[in-house]
Amino acid sequence: MAKKSSIEKNKNRKALVDRFAAKRAALKAIADDQSLPMEERFEARLKLAELPRNSAKTRLRLRCEVTGRPRANYRKLKMSRIALRELGSKGLIPGLVKSSW
């Protein structure tokens, strides 16, 4: 199990990302538009820099929904390999059969 503080920190970051997503996308569109004047694009970059750092999507960490483990996660299942194996062995994941030979 991961530290509670790390899990909560990631949840707070996710909330910030969701809250500022539209504003960030609009500013990025202005900053990347080559048809606009340089001053306007520069102002958009400055406003983008004023946004909280944790509102950037790259600051998020993919964590296991079950244990909070930060590494070896399957994106599709949002679960770590260890949790997947445990739940698969108990038969709680439909269609998953643990092979043995």
Protein Blocks (a to p, Z undefined) as FASTA:
>chain_A
ZZfklmmmmmmmmmmmmmmmmmmmmmmmmmmmmkbcfklmmmmmmmmmmpcfklpfklpc
cddfklopaghpafklopafklmmmmmmnopaghiacddZZ
